[in-house]
Amino acid sequence: MNKTLLALASTLAITALPQMAHAEDPPAAPAPAAAPADPPIFSIWGFDLTGYIDVGYTGLNGRGAFNTTPNGPGVTIGGPDRVFDFRRNSLDLHQVALTLANQPKEGFGGLLNLTLGKDADVIAAYKTGPSRGDGCNLATGQSSTGSCEKTGYDFTQAFVQYATGPATFMLGKYVTLAGAEVINSTADSNFSRSILFGYAIPFSHTGFRASYAVSDTLTLIGGVNNGWDDLKDTNSSKTAELGVSFTPIKEFSLVAQIYSGKERVGGLINTGPEGTRTLFDAVATFTATDKLTLILNYDYGKQANASSATATGGGKAKWSGLAGYVNYQIDEAWRISLRGEYFDDRDGYRTGVAQKWKEATLTVGYTPIKNLELRGEIRGDRSNVPAFVKSDEVSASKSQRSVGLEAIYKF
């Protein structure tokens, strides 16, 4: 770890140390009832408008892109090696998110979620902007037809719903069930997104979803979607989703889901071979104390008829990964989050590089006022091959390091 990372880690540790000294104090008296939520900034016809602004700085010691020829002479710059924070020395407006929602427990409702900013170009669904798989390489700014046309906005969710008793039905565009992390920055504990969030699972779906609360502890979910990350389907086949949420005790929850359906093996394009793509995702959450939360996320996916030259088993590409989180709330203002991950992209289908990729991230969060959180982060990534393009763009490394600073304001 270089001197910059050591300095940041020392600063964060020294700042948090006085708060951590109280961790062994006697348990506090029960907290009073939560205060009523702040009123929305705008309401119309029962729909409330809320949102947040996410600004962040990323300092990478590399190019922020994958080397797709790790075993060849020189380097070939591929796609981004991080999800949102892939620009090596940059202050960015990541997201301005606006959500207009009315979701009653009975009757009709709906939700419209607009995302503005740099992150919108990453999550934009097929046929709405230069998405991750829409022929646009966000690391180089180029596509097969020339430069990428970046829109800077994405309607991340737009659906109508109907709820009656234990059942809820949704029709439109909505975020995926898979993963421990989400697009909404305020709901994540780290600044940088996980490997699994970016490379193992989809971002969103368009279709029909239904959920049924069997009991207070068990909910079943099913749906039919166009596919992964697309508004307009790329073929005539649909992707099915099946999910379950189980909370046997208040301290523990387990959610699991399966996606399966034929997808274009070449990504979000309208031509080319198809094959069944299947994903299994599971997230277990254990609330050990009112301050300590442990999370474990597992993913396994496979794509039939994959065209990767390194794919085995009759052209079937596979990927899998595991992520663990330790989140500790020191006091009302300070918290820390530690994340560790392992991702096996054995055929290079998801990242463009056949590799085994690990990362570790430490994030410190500080909330000086109610609606504002400041985050400081250090992260180290390592691959078993020279997967990360260096800043000189002519050589590659097996490792990459970064620091991050973020400010999120909710309104």
Secondary structure, DSSP 8 states (H G I E B T S, - for coil): --HHHHHHHHHHHHHHHHHHTTTTS---------------SEEETTEEEEEEEEEEEEEESEEEEEES-TTSSS--EEEESSSS--STEEEEEEEEEEEEEE--SSEEEEEEEEEESTTHHHH--BTTS--TTTTEETTTTEETTEE-----EEEEEEEEEEEETTEEEEEEEEE-S--S--S-GGG-SSSS--HHHHHTS-SEEEEEEEEEE-SSSEEEEEEEES-SSBSS-SSS--EEEEEEEEEEETTEEEEEEEEEEEEETTSS-SSS-EEEEEEEEEEEEEE-SSSEEEEEEEEEEEETT---TT-BTTTBEEEEEEEEEEEEE-SSSEEEEEEEEEEEETTSTTTSS-EEEEEEEEEEEEEEETTEEEEEEEEEEEESS--EEETTSS-EESEEEEEEEEEEEE-
